[in-house]
Amino acid sequence: MTNKYMQNREVAWLHFNERVLLEAQASEVPLLEKLKFIAIFTSNLDEFFMVRVGTLHDLMLMKKHKIDNKSDMTAAQQVDLILSMMPDLYQKRDQIYQDTLEDLKNYHIRHLTYPELNQEQKQFANKFFKQRVDELMSPQIIDMSHPLPFLENNKRYVLTELERDGQTMFGLLPMSEKSQQVLSLPGHQVDFILTENLILHKIEKIFEGYNVLTKTIIAVTRNTDLSTDNENNDLFDNYKDFMKAIVKKRKRLNIVRLESQGPLSETSKAFLFEKLGLDDAHYMVSQTPLSMDFVFPMMDIVPSAVKNDLLYPKINAYNPFKYTHSIINKIRQEDQLLSYPYEDIEGFVALLSEMAEDPECRAIKITIYRLASQSKIVEQLIKAAENGIDVTVLMELKARFDEESNINYAGILEKAGCHVIYGFEEYKTHSKVCLAIFKDRSENIHFITQLGTGNYNEKTSKIYTDFSLLTANPEIGLDANDFFTHLSLGNLNGKYKHLLQAPTSLRQQFLELIDREIAKGPDGYLFFKFNSFTDLVFIDKLVEASKARVPVKLIIRGITCLIPGIPGVTENIEIHSIVGRFLEHPRVYIFGKDKDMRMYISSADLMTRNMEERVEIAAPVYDPKIKQRIITYMNRQFSDTLKGRKVSSTGLYEMIPPIKGQKPFSAQDSFIKDAEKNFQKQIRLQEIQNKANKKPINQFFNRLRNRLK
């Protein structure tokens, strides 16, 4: 029997992604940023079909139907429900995209099709096609001798109906990924055309000798949720080669969606349905480009004078360590917290650099899940290894869609002399832990431990919000060292004094902390922030807390299978969610108040996969100033009335009305203002310091200090 306080996770996710799309309608969002939100919505939906719908299709093939434990739906019923929601979402995206293009015309930015070009622009586009695109075209005829080739996942093709000598046939043209996506056109305005539209116009020339009856851009989405559990890894010499084979196999899995830009003819549709084994429910028509990747290169052609008014103002991320003589000593004096993107990840990179050059640093150990391209963090790890420091890297090769990147980085690190291990076949290592071990002249051992909620990725740290805790606490350092030892030995049953670890102890110890608050009744308190809520054990435990009249406040960015506000069941639970400029990513768990409070930051969401299928770490926050800083952060987020929404007792998102007489409040904007104040304050202090250093007496002492070094 379906519980009325729970909803299906796929439906919950689609509601969340719709909020991402609706950001492109928000009046306070700059126009070019609106295009980014449409692109993010599209990319999210692509991944949803590849992973979630792909998984459901796999479940549909099982003899015994698996029932969703929150909605009592079979996999087939869930797929049917998902597909029934698609037409409305596609229509909303089409309308929002067209509205955004119309608004951009007010700034003389025009997305044109070939027939809309003037003569000069057509000549320019024709020359570009001849010199840069034509040679990349590989058209083929589909007939009895040439069957429909394999259609790659999310690759765009032009499907044509052709006629010659009274016979009809189909033609297929793959869109080359090597050609640039956007062509800037000559003129007084910012005019551009998508290369795919130019190709579509040139189809008659490409299929010369044939009469082109119809032409449509299409793409298929394939199931990419390929588990390693059922694969035979005995055939491979090492785990890295095994994962390379898994990634290769993923590219050929079953199709779960067919899209076309504009409707297919009935003949083309029937042809594809037969060849691909699809039906009308899995076919979606979009008036918006099937790939929105062009948005980012398109921004490069917009002049800065125009662009600056159409994008978010640049954030001056504050680096609290920028003028610190020794970051290591600063952490030894007191714990430090970096809050991305308001504070710069360059602070952590600088710490790694300092450790790599410290003669007392003996070892650096780190878990890696996702990295930036041209990673500065990898550069520092290599520098440390070259300086004789023992560097151990646990590289997770199963980070979805980053497998190839991580395999490549593993090879680079190994060649540089780092010791690279690959974790567990049955678990993903998702924890964010970095440990440095020091030995001083007296042979004493010291630690610095970094524990985070997000990846070691300089690129995403500018658009994801995350916490990074830095501590010299020796007991936490011992815990972290034991954690890495256990990882190296393939042992997940380690005991820790301070750190909590999934899949062994984290869930149970969190449940015990919730029970502690339940025992207090109305005097208890639970305040969590995380990304997704699907774990039935925690759902039932928070329902128990609500029934015991414990106030429960949750900030959940995405999926929530728990529905709040139901009388007698979840009436003491409030759920808020923020979708804004930055992607909310920290996980914070607060149990109790004041002196009785226990606070943790973690890499783990309250999802079954995090509790049972991943290696996660939750780290306690002990420093009073950092605790207060995180509490302030959480309270501001819960008070957000601009980008915040609350989940109603129907499971849908609702606006949060601002305090009477006040403007809507944005938590993210308030953190940006704080960062700007700290940034400007740092500049002023440095100017004062520079002036002081120019005084003759100070210059004398500086020269003396330099001679004594």
Residue pairs with C-beta under 8 A, 6 or more apart in sequence:
1 72
2 70
2 71
2 72
3 70
4 563
4 566
4 569
5 539
5 543
5 562
5 563
5 566
5 569
5 570
6 70
6 71
6 539
6 561
6 562
6 563
7 70
7 71
7 560
7 561
7 563
7 651
8 68
8 70
8 71
8 73
8 78
8 81
8 561
9 68
9 70
9 534
9 559
9 561
10 52
10 56
10 78
10 81
10 82
11 71
11 81
11 82
11 85
11 651
12 558
12 559
12 560
12 561
12 651
13 48
13 52
13 558
13 559
14 48
14 82
14 85
14 89
15 651
15 652
15 653
16 557
16 558
16 559
16 577
16 579
17 41
17 44
17 45
17 48
17 89
18 89
18 92
19 577
19 579
19 645
19 653
20 37
20 40
20 41
20 44
20 579
21 37
21 38
21 41
21 89
21 92
21 93
21 96
22 96
23 29
23 34
23 37
23 579
23 580
24 34
24 35
24 37
24 38
24 41
24 96
24 97
24 100
25 34
25 96
25 99
26 34
28 642
29 37
30 309
30 310
30 311
30 312
31 100
31 103
31 104
31 107
31 310
32 104
32 299
32 302
32 307
32 310
32 311
33 310
33 311
33 312
33 581
34 96
34 100
35 100
35 292
35 295
35 298
36 295
36 296
38 93
38 96
38 97
38 100
38 288
38 292
38 295
39 292
39 293
39 295
39 296
41 93
42 93
42 288
42 291
42 292
43 292
45 89
46 154
46 221
47 401
49 221
49 256
49 257
50 153
50 154
50 221
50 222
50 223
50 224
50 225
50 256
51 224
51 225
51 400
52 225
53 79
53 82
53 223
53 256
53 257
54 222
54 223
54 224
54 225
54 253
54 254
54 256
55 223
55 225
56 75
56 76
56 78
56 79
56 82
57 75
57 79
57 223
57 254
57 256
58 223
58 225
59 65
59 66
59 75
60 74
60 75
60 76
60 79
65 74
65 75
65 76
66 74
66 75
67 73
67 74
68 74
68 78
69 536
70 534
70 536
70 539
70 561
71 78
73 81
80 281
83 281
83 282
86 284
87 284
90 284
90 285
90 286
93 286
93 288
94 286
94 287
94 288
97 287
97 288
98 287
101 111
104 110
104 111
104 310
107 190
107 306
107 309
107 310
108 188
108 189
108 190
108 306
109 189
109 190
109 302
109 306
110 189
110 190
110 191
110 192
111 192
111 193
111 194
112 121
112 185
112 191
112 192
112 193
113 193
113 197
113 201
114 122
114 125
114 193
114 197
114 198
114 200
114 201
115 201
117 125
117 185
117 191
117 193
118 187
120 186
120 187
121 185
121 186
121 187
121 191
121 193
124 185
124 186
125 183
125 185
125 193
125 198
128 183
128 198
129 198
129 199
129 202
132 179
132 180
133 176
133 179
133 195
133 198
133 199
134 202
136 176
136 178
136 179
137 173
137 176
137 199
137 206
138 173
138 174
138 176
139 171
139 172
139 173
139 206
139 207
140 146
140 149
140 171
140 172
140 173
141 162
141 169
141 170
141 171
142 148
142 169
142 170
142 171
142 172
143 169
143 170
148 170
148 172
148 275
149 172
150 252
151 157
151 220
151 255
151 276
152 174
152 220
152 251
153 220
153 221
153 222
153 224
153 251
154 219
154 220
154 221
154 222
154 291
155 174
155 175
155 177
155 219
156 174
156 175
156 196
156 217
156 218
156 219
156 290
156 291
157 172
157 173
157 174
157 175
157 217
157 218
157 219
158 172
158 173
158 175
158 199
158 200
158 203
158 215
158 216
158 217
158 218
159 170
159 171
159 172
159 215
159 216
159 217
159 218
159 260
159 264
159 268
159 272
160 170
160 171
160 172
160 173
160 203
160 207
160 212
160 213
160 214
160 215
160 216
161 168
161 169
161 170
161 171
161 212
161 213
161 214
161 215
161 265
161 267
161 268
162 168
162 169
162 170
162 171
162 207
162 210
162 211
162 212
162 213
163 169
163 210
163 211
163 213
164 209
164 210
164 211
168 213
170 268
170 271
171 207
171 210
171 212
173 199
173 203
173 206
173 207
175 196
175 199
175 217
179 195
180 195
180 297
181 194
181 195
181 196
181 293
181 294
181 297
181 298
182 192
182 193
182 194
182 195
182 294
182 297
182 298
182 301
183 192
183 193
183 194
183 195
183 198
184 190
184 191
184 192
184 301
185 191
185 192
185 193
190 301
190 302
190 303
190 306
192 298
192 301
194 289
194 294
196 217
196 289
199 206
200 215
200 217
203 212
203 215
204 212
213 265
214 264
214 265
214 267
214 268
216 260
216 261
216 262
216 263
216 264
216 265
216 268
217 260
217 261
217 262
217 290
218 258
218 259
218 260
218 261
218 264
218 272
218 290
219 258
219 259
219 260
219 290
219 291
220 255
220 257
220 258
220 259
220 276
221 255
221 256
221 257
221 258
221 259
222 251
222 252
222 253
222 254
222 255
222 256
223 253
223 254
223 255
223 256
224 250
224 253
224 400
224 401
226 246
226 249
226 250
226 253
228 242
228 243
228 246
228 398
228 425
229 426
231 242
231 245
231 246
231 249
233 239
233 242
233 425
236 242
236 245
239 397
239 422
239 425
240 397
240 407
240 410
240 411
240 422
243 397
243 398
243 403
243 407
244 404
244 407
246 403
247 403
247 404
247 407
255 276
255 277
255 278
255 282
256 282
257 282
257 283
257 284
258 272
258 276
258 278
258 282
258 283
258 284
259 283
259 284
259 285
259 286
259 290
260 283
260 284
260 285
260 286
260 290
261 286
261 287
261 288
261 289
261 290
262 285
262 287
263 285
264 272
264 283
264 285
269 283
272 278
273 279
273 280
273 283
299 307
299 311
302 310
312 581
315 341
315 342
315 672
315 675
315 676
316 675
316 676
316 679
316 680
317 341
317 342
317 343
317 344
317 462
317 675
317 679
318 342
318 343
318 344
318 675
318 678
318 679
318 682
319 343
319 344
319 346
319 347
319 350
319 682
320 336
320 338
320 343
320 347
320 678
321 327
321 330
321 347
321 350
321 351
322 346
322 347
322 350
322 682
323 682
323 685
323 686
323 689
324 330
326 354
327 347
327 350
327 351
327 354
328 351
328 354
328 355
328 358
328 448
330 336
331 351
331 448
331 470
331 471
331 472
332 446
332 448
332 472
334 623
334 625
335 469
335 470
335 471
335 472
335 473
335 622
335 623
335 626
336 469
336 470
336 471
336 626
337 467
337 468
337 469
337 470
337 623
337 626
337 629
337 630
338 345
338 347
338 348
338 467
338 468
338 470
339 465
339 466
339 467
339 468
339 629
339 633
339 671
340 454
340 461
340 462
340 464
340 465
340 466
340 467
340 468
341 461
341 462
341 463
341 464
341 465
341 582
342 465
342 671
342 672
342 674
342 675
343 675
345 458
345 461
345 462
345 468
346 458
348 377
348 450
348 456
348 468
348 470
349 376
349 377
349 380
349 458
351 448
351 450
351 470
352 364
352 377
352 380
352 381
352 384
352 434
353 380
353 383
355 361
355 364
355 384
355 389
355 436
355 448
356 364
356 380
356 381
356 383
356 384
356 387
356 389
357 383
357 387
358 438
360 438
360 439
360 440
360 441
360 446
361 384
361 389
361 436
361 437
361 438
362 389
362 390
362 437
362 438
362 439
363 389
363 390
363 391
363 392
363 435
363 436
363 437
364 381
364 384
364 389
364 390
364 391
364 392
364 434
364 435
364 436
364 437
365 391
365 392
365 393
365 394
365 433
365 434
365 435
365 437
365 480
365 481
365 484
366 381
366 392
366 393
366 394
366 433
366 434
366 435
366 456
367 394
367 396
367 429
367 431
367 432
367 433
367 434
367 487
368 393
368 394
368 395
368 396
368 406
368 409
368 456
369 396
369 399
369 402
369 428
369 429
369 430
369 432
369 455
369 456
370 399
370 402
370 405
370 406
370 455
370 456
370 457
370 460
371 377
371 378
371 402
371 405
371 406
371 409
371 455
371 456
371 457
372 457
372 458
372 459
372 460
373 405
373 459
375 409
375 456
375 457
375 458
376 458
377 456
377 458
378 409
378 412
378 413
381 391
381 393
381 413
381 416
381 418
382 412
382 413
382 416
382 418
384 391
385 391
385 413
385 416
385 417
385 418
386 416
386 417
390 419
391 413
391 417
391 418
391 419
392 418
392 419
392 420
392 421
392 484
392 488
393 410
393 413
393 418
393 419
393 420
393 421
394 420
394 421
394 422
394 423
394 429
394 484
394 487
395 406
395 409
395 410
395 413
395 420
395 421
395 422
395 423
396 406
396 422
396 423
396 428
396 429
396 430
397 403
397 406
397 407
397 410
397 422
397 423
398 423
398 428
399 406
399 428
410 420
410 422
413 420
414 420
421 487
421 488
423 429
423 487
423 615
424 490
424 492
424 615
426 613
427 492
427 503
427 613
427 614
427 615
428 613
428 614
428 615
429 487
429 614
429 615
430 603
430 604
430 610
430 614
430 615
430 616
431 483
431 501
431 603
431 615
431 616
431 617
432 450
432 451
432 452
432 453
432 454
432 455
432 456
432 603
432 617
433 449
433 450
433 451
433 452
433 480
433 483
433 484
433 617
434 449
434 450
434 452
434 456
435 447
435 448
435 449
435 450
435 477
435 480
435 481
435 484
436 447
436 448
436 449
437 445
437 446
437 447
437 477
437 481
438 445
438 446
438 447
438 448
439 445
439 446
440 446
446 472
446 474
446 477
447 472
447 473
447 474
447 476
447 477
447 478
447 480
447 481
448 470
448 471
448 472
448 477
449 470
449 471
449 472
449 473
449 476
449 477
449 480
450 468
450 469
450 470
451 468
451 469
451 471
451 476
451 480
451 499
451 601
451 617
451 619
452 466
452 467
452 468
452 469
452 601
452 603
453 466
453 467
453 468
453 585
453 586
453 587
453 588
453 601
453 602
453 603
454 460
454 461
454 464
454 466
454 467
454 468
454 585
454 586
454 603
455 461
455 464
463 582
463 583
464 582
464 583
464 585
465 582
465 583
465 584
465 585
465 586
465 668
466 585
466 586
467 586
467 588
467 601
467 630
469 601
469 619
469 621
469 626
471 477
471 622
471 623
473 498
473 622
475 497
475 498
476 498
476 499
476 619
476 620
478 497
479 496
479 497
479 498
479 499
480 499
482 494
482 496
483 494
483 496
483 499
483 501
483 617
485 494
486 492
486 493
486 494
487 615
492 501
492 503
492 504
492 615
493 504
494 501
494 504
496 505
498 619
498 620
499 617
499 618
499 619
499 620
500 506
500 509
500 510
500 600
500 602
500 617
500 618
500 619
501 615
501 616
501 617
501 618
502 604
502 610
502 611
502 612
502 614
502 615
502 616
502 617
503 611
503 612
503 613
503 614
503 615
503 616
506 602
506 604
506 611
506 616
506 617
506 618
507 535
507 537
507 538
507 611
510 538
510 589
510 618
511 537
511 538
511 541
513 589
513 591
513 598
514 526
514 541
514 542
514 545
514 591
515 541
516 524
516 591
516 592
517 524
517 525
517 526
517 545
517 550
517 591
517 592
518 524
518 544
518 545
518 548
518 550
520 550
520 592
521 548
521 549
521 550
522 549
522 550
522 551
524 545
524 548
524 550
524 551
524 592
525 550
525 551
525 590
525 591
525 592
525 593
526 542
526 545
526 550
526 551
526 552
526 553
526 590
526 591
527 552
527 553
527 554
527 588
527 590
527 634
527 638
528 553
528 554
528 555
528 588
528 589
528 590
528 606
529 554
529 555
529 556
529 584
529 586
529 587
529 588
529 634
529 637
530 554
530 555
530 556
530 557
530 587
530 588
530 589
530 602
530 604
530 605
530 606
531 556
531 557
531 558
531 559
531 584
531 585
531 587
531 605
532 556
532 557
532 558
532 559
532 560
532 605
532 606
532 607
533 539
533 554
533 556
533 559
533 560
533 561
533 562
533 605
533 606
533 607
534 559
534 561
534 606
534 607
534 608
535 606
535 607
535 608
535 610
535 611
536 608
537 608
537 611
538 606
539 561
539 562
542 552
542 554
542 562
542 570
542 573
543 562
543 569
543 570
543 573
545 552
545 572
545 573
546 552
546 569
546 570
546 571
546 572
546 573
547 568
547 569
547 572
549 572
550 572
551 572
552 572
552 573
552 574
553 574
553 576
553 638
554 560
554 562
554 564
554 573
554 574
554 575
554 576
555 575
555 576
555 577
555 578
555 584
555 634
555 637
555 638
556 575
556 576
556 577
556 647
557 577
557 578
557 579
557 583
557 584
557 585
558 577
560 575
560 577
560 647
562 570
562 573
562 575
563 570
563 647
563 649
563 650
563 651
564 570
564 571
564 573
564 574
564 575
564 647
564 649
565 571
565 573
565 574
565 647
565 648
565 649
566 649
570 649
574 646
575 646
575 647
576 637
576 638
576 640
576 644
576 645
576 646
576 647
576 656
577 644
577 645
577 646
577 647
577 653
578 584
578 637
578 640
578 643
578 644
578 645
578 667
578 668
579 643
579 645
580 642
580 643
580 666
580 668
581 668
582 668
584 637
586 601
587 601
587 602
587 603
587 604
587 605
588 599
588 600
588 601
588 602
588 630
588 633
588 634
589 599
589 600
589 601
589 602
589 618
590 597
590 598
590 599
590 631
590 634
591 597
591 598
591 599
592 598
597 627
598 620
599 620
599 621
599 627
599 630
600 618
600 619
600 620
600 621
601 618
601 619
601 621
601 630
602 616
602 617
602 618
602 619
603 616
603 617
603 618
604 610
604 611
604 614
604 616
604 617
604 618
610 616
621 627
621 630
633 667
633 671
636 667
636 670
636 671
637 644
637 667
638 644
639 665
639 667
640 656
640 665
640 666
640 667
640 668
641 655
641 656
641 657
641 658
641 659
641 664
641 665
642 658
642 664
642 665
642 666
642 669
643 666
643 667
643 668
644 656
644 667
645 653
645 654
645 655
645 656
646 653
646 654
646 656
647 653
647 654
648 654
658 664
658 665
659 665
692 698
693 699
693 702
